[in-house]
Every structure is written in C-alpha cells, then in structure tokens.
Amino acid sequence: MKNKKYDPKKIEPKWQRYWEGERLFEVTEDTRKEKYYLLEMFPYPSGKIHMGHVRNYVIGDVMARFKMMQGYNVLHPMGWDAFGMPAENAAIENRSHPAKWTYENIDYMRSQLKKMGLSYDWTREFATCDPEYYRWEQWLFIQMYKKGLAYKDSSTVNFCPSCQTVLANEQVEGGGCWRCETTVEQKELEQWFFQITKYAEDLLKACDELTGWPERVITMQKNWIGKSIGAEIDFPLEEGKRVITVFTTRQDTVFGATFMSLAAEHPLALELSRGKEQEKEVKEFVERVKKEDKIKRTSEDYAKEGVFTGSHCLNPLTGAKMPIYVANFVLMEYGTGAVMAVPAHDQRDLDFARKYGLEVIVVVQPPEGPLDFQTMTEAYLGEGVMVNSGQFNDLSSTEFREKIVEYLEEKELGRSAINYRLRDWGISRQRYWGAPIPVIYCDECGTQTVPEDALPVVLPAELELTGKGGSPLASSPDFVKAECPNCGRPGRRETDTMDTFVESSWYFDRYACPDYHQGMLDRKRVDYWMPVDQYIGGIEHAILHLLYSRFFTRVLQELSLIDFAEPFTRLLTQGMVCKETNECEEHGLLFPREVKEGKCILCGKQAIVGRIEKMSKSKKNVVDPDEQIERYGVDTIRLFILSDCPPDKELEWRDEGIEGSFRFLGRIWRMVHDNLESIANITPYRGTSSLEGESLKLHRLTHKTIKQVTEDIDRRFHFNTAIARIRELVNYIYQFNLPETSREATESGKAVLREAIEAVIVLLSPYVPHITEELWEVLGHKPSIVQLPWPGYYKDAIQEEEIPIMLQVNGKLRSKITVGADCSEQEIKEAALANNRIQEYTRGKEIKRVILVPGKLVNIVV
C-alpha cells in the first residue's frame, strides 16, 4: 500500500459513480430535520463551463457537503437558464434550431459538472426553455394582467433599420448595431411591462432586513430603486396655458433657476421649436443625442451640450423668463425629463451656463462667506442662508426647503413629491427564443389573455430565423392566427417573447417541486424548502436579477402561492477569476497553452506578459477546466480555487498554485499510506487515557483545528484560512514521533495519530471529496464520508489555550468572544468584527478604528 501512487484519474470516476449509484444527494422533505437550501445561480448553456462557473459551483458544493455533515436536510439543485439571444444567434449562423443548440450544450455541460464531483440533486434538473416550465410563467403573466401588474404601453427602444429589429442596450456598440454596424435609431414601440414600481417602497425598506447580504449589494439595490424626497414645481410656458413640471430635491434653490433643460426624449423637445428659426438645429440635435449611450450622457466627464428651443417658460416664484434648452445630460427616465437649472448650486448647470452665457443667481450663501456669481467656477452644493429669495431671505436653506413646499401647495404652484429612479420592467423582446407572451388581440374584443387550459403557448418548431425583420414569430402565419377566446372571431397572437430575466426570477421556487403538474407551485413543498438559505453568484447580478426575484416573490405572495416576501436569506457574491495576459508582437494575444517557457510556441519569440485581468475569450487569458481536470484531477482544481483567497475576492489563476495544490494532495496521500501500518486496528483517541508531550500537543492541535475550520466555514466562508489550518495540522503530523517511554504511551500516541489523520480527512472532505473518500476507505471505513457527522471538538483539549475577549463599540460593552491564546492580532480583530452582536451595532456605519488591548478587549470605533 505504501507504494501506491495518487491517481485522480482512477479515484475520481470511481466515487462519482458511487455517489450517483447510491443517490446520496437526492432529497425529499423531512420535517424531522432542519432544512438547508443552498443554491448557486444557474448557468446559461453557452457550450462549455468556464473557470468562473467552476469557482461558483465549488464554493456552493463545500457548503452543501458541510451542511449535510452537520445534519441538515440539504437541497442543492441544478438547472439551466436556457432562453436567450446566443442560442438564436447560433441558430442563425449555423442554420439550425435554437433548441438543438441549447440541449446539445446542456448535455455537454452536465457531463462537465458531473466530473467536478458536485453534490447536486439531478432529479430536480430542468431547463427554462422546457414548455412545462414556461407554461407556469405564462400562467403567472395572466394572473398579473388580471391584477393590473402586467400592462402594455409605448416605450422608446433601440431599433436597427437595417435588421428591422429591436436591440437590447448591450447590443448597441458605439451607436451602431452590433451585427451590421448600422446606426441605431430610437423608436416608439408598444411594449409589455411589469409594474415593479408598485413595490418600490417595500423593496427599498426591506433592504435593511437583508442582514445576510453584502452591504455593497444592498447599497446597489437601494441606489437602483433610488428614492428621492422633494417637490414637483410647475413652470408655466410663456406662450399658452401649459406648464413644464419638474421634480427636484433642491426646491430651496428655485429662486435661482435661470433656464430649463429638457431631455431629448421629452415630448416638448421638438414641439417648442416648431415654426421657429431653431427648429432644424433642435431636430438634428435631438436625433443625435437619442443615439448616444444614456449611461455616458449622465457621466461627470461627458461634454455638456444643448440647443435653445426658441421658447421660454416663467419662474413661478419670480416671474422671470427662462430660456428652454434641450440638453444632452438630461434623461427622460429620471423625474419628469425636465430639469430646472440652478447654475450657482449645480455643477452641470454651472458648466452649461458658462458655456452658453446664461445667468447665474446665488440663492444660498455658505457660512464661510458670500459667493461671487460672476467668478465662481464651482457650484455651491451645501447648506447655508437664503439670499435673493424674496420674503424667504435669511432663512436657513434646510428650513426653507420645508417652507417652500407649503408655499407652493398654498399657491397651487407645486406639491411635495417622492420620486423613484426605478422604472417598470419592460419585458417585451422581439425574439424567437423566449417564452411567448400569452395574449391574443381581437379587433372586436381588444386584448385577451390565452385561456389557462390552452397553456402553454408553445414556440413553433419549424421557423426560419434570419435575424432580420422584427420578431421572428410574426413571420409564422400558423403561430399568429388564433381564435379570440371571448367571441370566437379570428384574432392574432402577441409575437413578442418575454425577457429572459422572467425565467430566472422564480426558478428557485420551482426547484422545490419540479415534478408538480397541478399548478405553478406545490405550496406544501415550497413552504418546507423556501426561502433559499444561501444563494451564491456573481456581483454582476447584484441589481436586476436579484431585484426582479424579490419583486416576483412579492407577487407570488400576494397570489397566496407562497408565504414569504424575500427569496434569499443569505447571499455570497464570489469574486472573478483572473489571469495575466500574454502577447506576441507577431501573433498578438496568446492563449496560455500557446506560451511555453515564456515564449510564443508559434514563432519562438519572447511573449510579453500583460496585466492580470478577468478571464475572457477576447483577452485569451482563459484556462480550460477540462484540460486542467485531465492533467491534475478535479480535487486539485477545487483545492486551489478554495485555498488561494476568500471566495468574495478576486482569484488570480497561477500555474504554480495548481502545482502546489497537487503536491499537497500527494502529501495527504502519503501521510495516510506511510502511517497505515502504525495505526491499523487502532481506535482514534477519545480521551480514555492521559496524554503528555508530543501526543498531548498533537491532540490539542487536532481539536483546535476542528474548532477553527468549523468556524471558518460556517461563520465567515474563509475556506482559504480553513485549508491553511489543516495544512498546519498535516505539517505537525509529519513531524510527530510516536512516544517510546512505555507501551501505554506508544498505544496512546498511535490513537492520537489516528485521531489527527482521520480529522484531516474528514475536515478536507467538503473541499476535496474524491481523495478523502478513497483514503477514508483505505483507513478501513465504509463509505460515504459525507454521511458522517461533522466532527466536534473537545473543549477540555483547547481550554488552556483560550482566553476571553470583551467586545466594545465606542467604549460600551456589547459582546464577548473566546479566542485562542496564540491568535494573531488580525485574527482577533476579524473575529470581533464577525461577531453577530457587533455587526448589529456597526451595520451601515463607517468603522474608523479597531483597537485591541491584548488579552483583554477589542474596541470598535464607529
């Protein structure tokens, strides 16, 4: 046995077959056990798993296996976010069907995932393009339509006149169509929307209850919802009886408003210049600005431009004439699409006023001294005393901000208002590969939803996809023709499909009951499993996917399909996988396999090492998981990914790191086989005899390691520090010499050695499950290691090495922890900040200092 070599190619398939054959990861509801629902964001079946996927799924697998060993009933499912444009584009390019491309990719990617030893319950697998899945989201659409939560309205969209189709924002590159480079136009089209804005306030307030989410994500969600408290003010047009209504949070500066800025998309932008000498210039400006990227238009470094419409409005407080401009930095999506410009107190307005020679009026003087409106180059944004504000002079700006609202309402010039940045969710897509919207239009009866017993509305199988001419479904007479469900006359189907975010907004609920056919969800099973206890995915989904999922959950709750409002209790956003780029002056960017000993294998020239960047095909700094698994085995890949850094940080892929992980597994292998003869037929030490010397030290280190690893996994997701602690224990085992002072001491030493070796194997098992299963069997145990209880530690064994630490916030005692006597200052500070009670007192606050008084206390200053 000593000479047997570690061979992952033999070990890993063996145990994958065993787990599948024993159906170890298939679960059902069990009210005797506490449930734990762990979920990673499901993948789009693009064709191959990449290292970003691997990291995501391996992190989840560690937690799933750990929780299983802690005795939880663990649900860990997998499926496919299968609708989307890549499949449609591939079908157009290869003249095939998107379903064929999608399901072939799913088959291949499933085989990849199974090679990774992931603990998925594959009996719950589904793809969102399965009609049995999307029939229920069509059913939900109908319920939302009945409640007024789904409606149709006109909307401005990106439109390619050459391809005759609508483009998503990400498909507009430099103002042109990503496919044909034709200049993209803005076009008004009828679109379907979900009324997410109805839930804006609830979604915002509930952010503060998401205590298991990263603060960064909560902040992003709050900013996206974007609640602003202020006032709406009506500015009468100089000509006619109409008004331009603005929303502002700085109503205290209204006396300083000297011009009006309109978004290019504003209904009055063209109308106000009609018949005037400015008409042509305004029209050209509006057409140009509409083609520009909206995000860039609002950036600080974006050149501020505008054009005078030839019209004026009146300041409702002063009666002064204000020229009306169309400005490129104003968006229709926020507020009313019109902005009262106050140059003295808004930097964009000041830059614009200086550029076009417009008036600047100071209305808030800072405490430091008066502002000079003629020379100021920076707008004053702070609080101060009101000036040039009529009867309100000498009031503080904060006091005036309240009083002016009362005054505006009294004079019927305005009103208090709350504005949200959040807009209703436009779900219409002029695409084939998506869930059809279950609507029929009748000339007599109007808009009708498809009868529920006629669901699902299935995509037609025989349809040529060209990528041109609007929605492909519109070109299928058999699909379009439909009988009006109300009067029986000929009608026509809706040919738009739903945004793919719709599928991913409730899939986690369906995993609880994927085989349920009597309704959208089996309430009893969903009540058992939901909400998700731990959700894992990329930070790029921090806003839309998570926000839409929270919205859908509230809708389902209102329909009495579920009894909870938040879908995810805890959220982990894993960091990106990065690698240095390599470039050849002759052949350009190189794949890692095209570089050997620092040289380009294509021409032999020295490769230029570039920056460390996120892995991407365009940068060619990608590493193929299949190649790495073939060379090192999946346990090595798992170990490197988990041991290099915390999961929420960026992971730098390093070849030497992979080699080091492989060597460490070889060391574990030898540790067991080299000691096998000594510990054969020995029972692990269980405290039945007294210990001293090296045996006592190893026993203490074993239990200290168990305690620390448990805490690192369970409390902090610090898998890297957990593995580092196991490495320390392995090092000590290699140094350990059996005592020879007496036969009893020798036998106790063997028992302690076996205890330590078994602890290493069990503690490592969630990270590297294949090699640990094999070594557990080598040690004489029956599989599976994942069915063992997670090891506990003997408090007596580590008691002498622990000290109590008081935890204070701003000098007040808030909690207490126990730490190892040999813990570093940094470890103690981290443990203090991770304490639940301390997190309650510091959440949302800036931590200024963390003061450690060694052996006594930690004081956190906020």
N, C-alpha and C positions, 0 to 999 in steps of 0.2 A: 504493500500500500504506500510505503514511503516514496517510492519512485514514480508513482502515478502522477502524471502531469495534468495541470489545469487545462481543460479543453472545452471552452464555452460552446463550440460547435456541436458537441455531443450532449452537454449538460442542458443547454437552454431549450432545445426542442423537446427533450425528454420531459421536462417539468411543465412546459406549456401544454403538452398532450395530457399530462396527468391532471392539471387544473381543469382543463376543458372536460376531460372524461368524468371527473368527479363532480363537475358542475358546482365548484366551490364558490363561485361568485354570483350565482343565481339566487335571488332573494324574493321572499313574499312578505306580506305584512305579518308581524308577530307582536301582539300587544304586550307580551311578557318581556319584550326587550325594548330598550330605548333606541329609537331610530337615529340614523345619521345619513343625511342625503348629501353626497359630495358630487359636484358636477363641474367639469371643465366646459368652456364654451365649445360647442360642436363645430367641426370644420366644414369648410366648403370643399366639395370633392373636385379639387383642381387637377388631380392626376397623381401627385406624389406628396408624401408627408415631408415637411422641411424641419429644420432643427428648432424653429420657433414652436412648431407643434410638439415636437418631442419634449421640449422643456416643460411646456404647459401640462402635458399628459403625465409625465413622470412625477411632477410635483403633486398632482392630484392622486396618483397611484400610491405614493408614500403615505399620504393622509388616509386614504381608503384602507390600506392594509393595517396601518397603525390603529385606526378606529375599530376595525374588525377584531384585532387582538385585545382591544380594551373592552370588548364585549358588546359593542353596538351592533344593531342590525343595519348594515351599510348598503345603501343603494348607490351604485356607481355605474350609470348607463352611458351609452354612446350612440350617436346617430349622425345625420348628415344634413347640413343646411344647403339643400341641393338645387334650389332655383337660383337663377341669376344670369347675368349677361355673358360671362365667359363661356358657358355651355352653348348659348345661342351663337356667339361669335365663332366658336369652334365648329359648330354645325354648318354655318355659312361658308367657312373656309374649306371644310372637308366634304361638303355636300352630303352630310349625314343628318341624323336626327339628334337633338339635344339629349333626349332620354338615353339613347345608345351610348353617347359620350359620357354622360353622367354615371350611369350604372356600371359601365366598364371601369371608370375611375374609382367608384365606391368599392368594387371588388378588389382592385389592386391595393387601395389604401387600407382596407380592412385587413388584408394579409400583412401589410406593413405593421399595423398596430398590434396584431397578434404576435408578431415577432418581438415586440417590446415587453412582453410579459405583463401587460396591463390588466388589472383586475376588473374588467368590465362584465356587466351582465348583458351578454349579447342577445338574450331573448327579448330585450326591450328595444332593440335597434329599429329605427325607421328612417326614411328619407322624407324630407318635407315636400318632395315632388310626387310622393305617393298619393293618388286620389283619395285614399282612405284617410289620409292626414288632412289634406287641404279642404275636404268636404266640410270639416268642422269649423274651419276658419271662414268658409263661405256661410255656414250657418250662423256664426257669430256676427258676420257682417250684416246679415239680415236683422238680427236682434238689435244691433247698434243703429241700423237705419230706422227701425221702429221707434227707438228711443230718441231719435234726433242726433245721435252721436256720429252718424255717417251721413254726409251730405255732399251735393255737387255744387261747385261754384267755379267762376272763371279765375284763372291764375296765369301769371306770366311764367313762361317756360323757355328753356334754351331750345332753339329749333334750327336744324340744319336744312337749308333749302335744297341742297343737292341730294341728300339721302332721304329728304322728306320725312324726317323723324325727330322726335324729342330726345334731347340728350341730358343725362344727369350732369351736375356741376363738374364732377371729376372727369367727364368725357370732353370737357371744353379745355383745350390746351392752347394758351396764348391767343384766346379769342376765336380759335378755329376748331372745326370738328376733328376729333382725334383720328377718325377713319379716313376722311378725304381732304381735310385741311381747309374746307370751305368756311368762310366767315360765318359765325353763328349769329342768328338773329334772336331777338326777344319776341315772343309771340303769345297772345292771349288765347288760352285754350280752356275748355271746360274740363275740370279735374274733380276726382273724388277726394274727400278729406275726412279724417277722423278728428273729432272735436276734443283734442287733448287739452286745449286751453280751459275747458270747464274744470279741470282738475289741477290747474296751475298752483293755486294757493295750497291745496292739500299736499301736492307733490313737494312743494317748497318747504312747508312746515315739517313734514315727515323726514326731511333730510337730517334734522337734528336728532332723530331717533335711530338713525343708522349707525349705531355705535360700533358695529363690526366692520365698517367700511373705512378705507383710507381717507384721511382728511382731504387729500388732493382731489379725489374723485367727487367727494361731497361738494367741495368748492366749485368744481367744474359744473356739476349739476345745478347748483344754485345760480351760478353766473348765466347758464344757458336759459334757465327759467326767467331770470333777470327781472325781478320785481323792482319797480321804481315808484315811489310815492311823490306826487307833485300836483300839478294843476293843468287843466286844459284852458287855453285862453283863445278867444275869438278875435281875429284881426279883420275888420271889415275891408272889403275891396273898395278902392277909390271910386270905381265905376260899378254901378249896380248895387244890389242889396245882399249879395252873397258874402260869406266870410271864409277866411282860411283859419282852421283850427289847428293849434299846435299843442303838443304835450311837452311840459318842461318840469324839471325838478328844481330849477332855479327861478321860480316865479318872483323872487325878491329882486331880480335884475330886470324886470320888464320895462322899467323906465329907461333903461339903457339899450333897448332894442332899436336898431337903426336900419336894418334891412331884413328881408325874408329870404330864406333859402329853401327851394323845393327840390325833391328828388326827381331825377329824370323820368321816373315811372309815375309821378304824380299826375292825376287826371287833368290838372290845370296847367301843367308844364307847357304843353303846346297851345292850349286854348287861349292863354293870356297874351300870346304874341300874335295870334291870328289877325291878319289885316294890318299889322304894324310893320315898320321897316326892319324890325328884328326877327321877323317870322322865319326867314330862310336860315339865319345863323342859329336860332334856337333849335330848329328842326334838325339841322346837321349835328349840333352838339348833343341833343337828346339821343339820336341814333347811335352816335359814337360811344357815349357813356354807357348806354344799355348793354353794349357788347363787352364792357370791361368787367373784370373779376370783382365781385362785390366785396370780398374779404379785403382785397388790395385797396379798394376805394375808401375803406374806413381806417387804414393803417396810418400811423403818425407821419411816416416819411413819404406818403403819397402826395404828389403835387396837387395843391388845391386849385381847382379851376371852376369857372362859372360863366354864365352869359345872362345879360339883362333881358327880361321878357318884354320890356316896354310898358309894363304895368306897375301900379303901386297899390299898397294897402295902407291902412292907417293904424298907428299905435293906439290901442283903445284907451290908454291912460293919458297920453299926451296929445293925441290928435295929429301927431307929426306924420308926414308922408314917408313911407318906407319903400324903397325900390325892391321889386321882387326878382330874384335871380333863380336860375336853375343851377344847382351846384353838384359837382361830381362826388362829393363826400357824404351827401345825404342819401339814406336808403329808405325805401318805402316800407321795408319790413319792420322798422322800429318807430314807435309812436304813430304819428299821422302822416309821415313822409314830408312834413313841413317843419322847419326849424326857425324860431325867432332868433335872429343873430344879434348877440351882445358882444361886440368885439373887445370891450375892456375886460370882460370876465370869461372869455372862452378863447383858447389859443387858436383853434382852427378859424374861428370867426375873425380874430385879430389879423391873422396872416392873410385871410381873404380880403379884409377891409383895406389893409395896406396895399395889397396888390391892385385893387380896383378903385382906390381913392375914396373909400366910403367913410362916413362919420363914425367917430369913436366917442362915446359918452361914459364917463366913470360914474357909477352909482353906488359902489361900495368902497369906502376908504379904509385901508388897513390900519391897525393900531400903530404901525411903525411910522406913519406919516402919509401925506397926500400923494396920489399918483398924478403924473403929468400925462394927459391923454394924447398930447402931441408927440411925445418922445418915447412912450412906453413900448417896449419890444416883447414883453412877456405879459400875458393876461394875468390879472389877479384873481385867483380861484378861491381864496379863503374867505373867512368871515370878517365883519367889520361894522362900520357905522354907515347908515344910508345917507347919500347926498344926491342932489339933482333928482329927487324923488317926490317933489311936491310936498303935500301935507305930511308925508311919512319920513321926512328928513330927521336925522338924529336918532332914529330907532336903530337898534341892533339888527343886523341882517337876519339873525335867527328869529327874532321876534316878528320882524316884518314878513318873513316867509309865511307865518301863520296868519297874520292880519290881512295880507293882500288877498288870500283865498276868500276870507269872509267878505272883503270889499268887492271882489269880482262877482261873487254869488249875489250879493246885495244889488249890484248894478246890472246883473244879468250879462256880464261880460266874460264869464268863465265859471269854472267849477273845480272842486277838488277832484283828483283822479288818481287811479292806480294803473300803471301800465306794466305789461309783461313783455319781455323780449320773445318769449315762447310764442310760436305760431302754430295753428292747427296743422296736423300731419297730412301732407299731400301724398296719397298712396297710389295714384294712377301712374301706370307705366305703359308706354306704347311698345310693349314687348310681347313675344310669344311665351317664353319660358318663365312663366309665373302663374299664380293661381288666378283663374278667371274671376272677374267681379260678377256676382250672381244677380244681374239686373237685366230686365227686358224693357225696351221702350215701345210704347204703343201710341199711335197718333191720336187715338180716342181717349185712352185712359192715362196717358203720361207714363211716368216712371213706375215700374212694377218690379218687385223682387221675385226671384225664381221660387216656386213652391218648395217647401222644405223636403217634401217627399221626392222631388226631382233632383236633389243634390246627390253626388257632386256634379257641377258643370265641368265636364272633362275637356281637356285640351284635345283638339283634333290631331290624330296621329299622322295623317297624310297632309302635309302642308309644306310648300317650298319656302324656304327662308332666304331672303336676298339681302336683308339689312337696309332696304330702302322702302319708301312709300308708306311710312307711318306704321300703325300696328299691323303685324302680320295676320292677326286673326280677322281683320277687316277684309282680307282678300279671300276668305273661305266662305262661300255662299251657304254651305251646309251648316257652318257654325253660326253665322249671323242670323239666318232665318229662324224665327221662333214664334210660337203662338203666344199671344197675350194671355197670361194666366187669369185675367179678370173678365175679358169679354170674348176671348177665343179668336179674335181677328189676328191677321198677320202682324207680327212685330219684329223687332231686331234686337239682337243681344248687344250688351256692352262689350266692346272689343279691347278695352284696356285690361291689363292684369295688375295684381296687387304688388306693391313694393315688397321686396324680399325681407325687409325688417318685420313684416307682419308675421311671417312664419317663425322667426326667432323670438317673438315676443310672448310665446306661450308654450314652446316645445318642452320646457322643463316640467310643466304640469302634465303633459301627455305621457311623459316617461313613467309616471306613476300608474298609468292604466293603458298602455299602448294596444292592448287586445280588447278594449271595451268598444262595442259597436252600437250600443243603445243610446248613446249621446256623446257630447263633446268630452265630458269627463265623468269618471266614476267618483262621485263625491266622497264615499267612504274611504277609498284607497288614497285619493288626493289628500284628504284630511289627515291620514296617517303619515304620509311622506313629506308633504309640503309644510312650511317653506323649505327651500334649499338651505342646508346648514352652512355649507361652504361652497362658494362659487369662485372659479378661477379663470382668468382670461387677461387679454392684453389691455393696456391703458387706452388704446385707440378706440375701445368700445365704451369708454367712461361716460359718454353723453348719450348718443342716440339709442343704441341697443338697450342700455340699462334703463334709460328714461322711458322708452316705449314699453319695456317689460313691466315697469312699475305702473304705467298707465293701464296696460291691458289687465293687470292683476286687479286693479280697482274696478274696471268694467266687469270682469268676471265675478267679483264680489257683489256688485250691485245686482247682477243677474242670479245671485244665490247659487252659483256653481262652486264657489269656494267660500271660506270664512276668514280669510286673511287679506291684508292690503299690501304687504311687502313680500316680494318673491324670494329675496336673498338675505339671509341673516348676516352672514359674513362674506366679505369679498377680498380676494387677493388678486392684485394686478401684477403679473410677473413681468420682469424686465426683458428687454430684447436680447437676442443672441447676436454678438458682433464678432467681426474678424478683420484683420488687416487686409488691405487690397494689395495686389501685385500687378505690376505693369511692365511691359516690354516696349522699348522705343520703336520696335519694328511691328510687333503684333498687338499692341495695345493692352487692354486689361486681360489678365490671365486667370483661369481657374486654379485653385490650389494644386490640383493634380498636374497642371502644366508647368509647375515650378519644382525643380529638383536641385538641392544643394545651392539654393539661391539663384539658379539660372533658368532661363526660359528653355524648355525642352524642345521647342520648335526651331530655335536658331542658335541656342547656346550662349546668348548674350545675358549679361547680368540683369536680373529682374529688379525693378525699383519698388521698394516697399513703401506703400502709402499709408494713409490714415486708417485707424480702426473704426469701422463703420458697421451699421446694421447689415446683416447678411441679406443680399438681394441678388437676383439674377443679373440685373443691369450692371452691378459692380463686380460680378463674377467671383465674389468672395464667399460663395456658398459651399457648404460641406454636405455631401450626400449621406443621409443616415444609413441607407442600405450598404454603402461602401464601408462605413465605419463599423457597422454591426458585423459585416462579413470578416473584417480584419481583426476586431478586438472582442466581439461579443457585445450584447446589449447591456449586460451588467456594468461593463466598463464605461459605456456611454452614460448610463444612468448615474454612476458614481461621480464622474467628472462634472456633469451638469449640476448635481446636488451639492458637491463639496467645494466648488470654486468660490461661490459667493451667495449671499441671501437671495431668495427667489424673486424679490421685488427689485433687485438691482440688475444692471446690465451684465451679461455674461460674456466675457471675452473667450472665444474659442482658441485654445492653444494646443498645438500638437504635443508639446512636452507635458502638458497637463493630462492628456489622454494616456500617454505612455506611463506617466506616474500612477494613474488610476489602475491601469492594467497590472503594473508591478505590485501595487498594494493588494489586489485580489490574489495574485500569485503568492504573496506573503501570507495571506489568510489561509490559503490552501495548504501551504507548507506547515503553518502553525498547527493545524489540526492533525495532519498526517505525521508530522515529526513527534507529536506528543501522544499519538493514539495508543501506542503500546503502554505508556506510563499510566494513562487514565482509563484504559479498558476495564470494564466491570467495576468502575469506581462511581459511587453516588456523589453528586455535587454537594459541596459543603452546605449544611443547613443549620449551623450554629450548635452542633451537638458536642463539640469539644472546644477547649480553649486554644487560642492561637497566639503566636508570638513571632517576632522578627519579620522575615520576608513574607511569610504566609499571612500574617496579620495585615501587612501593608497592601498585599495583593487583594485580600478580601475587602478591605476598606476602599481601595481604588475601584474595585468592581462595582460596589454599591453606590459609590459617589458618581460613577459613570452612568449607571442606570438612572439615578435621580436627575442628573444634568441632561442626559439625552432625552428623557421623557419631557422635561420642561422645555428644552429647545424645540422639540417637535410641536408639543401641544400648545404652548403659550405664544411662541414667537416665530414659528416657521423658520427658525435658524438651523436649517438642515446642515449647513456647512460647519457650524460650530459643533453640532452633534457628532458629525463624522470625525471632526478633529479630536474630540474627546475619546471616541472609540479607537482612533489611531494611537493615542497616548496609552490606552489600556493594552493594545496589541504590543506596543514597544516594551511595556513593562513585563508582559508575559514572556517575551523573547529573552528578557534579562533574568527572569525568575529561575532560581535554582532550588530544587527540592531539598528541604532540610534533612540532615542525616544524623541529628543528635539522638534520635530514638526512632524505633519502628512506628510509634504512635504519631510522632511529629511528621514522619515521612508520609504516612497514610493521610494525615490531615492536610498536608501540603498538596498531595495528589487531588484530594477532594476540592481544595480551594482552586487549584489549577483548572480542574474540570468545570467548576462553577464559573470561573473567569472566561474560559474558552466558550462555554455554552452561552454566556451572557453576550459575548462579542457576536456570535452567530445570530442570536435572536434579535439583538439591537440593530444589526445590519440588515435584517431580513426585509424590512419595508423598502430599503434603498436598492439592494441587490438580491432580489428574491430567488434567482436560479441557483447561484453558487451556494447560498445559505441553505436552500432545501437539500442540495446534494450533500453538503457537509453535515447537516443535521442527520441525514440518513447514514452517513459514514460513522457518525458517533453512536449509531445503534438505535436511533429513534425511528418511529413510524411517521410518515408524512400526514398532514402537511403542517409546516411550521406556522402558517397563517392562522391555523385553528388553535394555536396555543394562546393562553392568556398572556398579555403583556407583562413582563416581569416587574415586580415591586422591589423596593429596596428596604434593607434593614436599617431602621433609624439608629439603632444602637451602634451599628458599624460605622456610621458617619457622625455620630453625635459629638464626639470630641473635636471634630474638625469644623463645626458650625458655630456661628455667632449671630446673635440677633442685631438687626439694624433698624433703628427708628426712621420713619419717613415723614418729612415735614414739607409743607407747601407754604412759602412765605413765613417760615418760622413756626407754623402751627402744626402740631402732630396730627397726621392723617391716616397713617397705617404703619405696619411693621412687617419686615421680611426676615428670613433666616438665610444666611449665605455661608459658603464655605470659607474657612479661615484663610485659605490660600487664594481666594478670588482676587483678581486684579481690580484696581480702581474702576476701570472702564466696565468690567463685568458687573460690579456692584451698582454703578450708575445706570446701566442698561436694565438691570433687574428692577431698580427703583422706578424707572420710567415706564416699565411694562406692567407694573402693579395696577390692578383694576381700579382700586380706590384712588390712586394718584391720577390715573387717566381721567377719572370723573372730574377732578378738581382742575386739571390742566387743559381739557379738551377745548379747542378753539382759541387758546391763549398762546402768546409767544413765550417760550421758555428762554429766559435771559441768562440764567446761570444754574449750574448744578454743583452744589458744594458738598464735598464729602469730608466728614470728620471720621478718620479711620477707626474702625472697631465700634463706632457709636451710632452715627446717624448720617442721613443724606437730606439736605435742604434744597428744594427746588424753588427757584425764584422766578415768578411769572409777572 
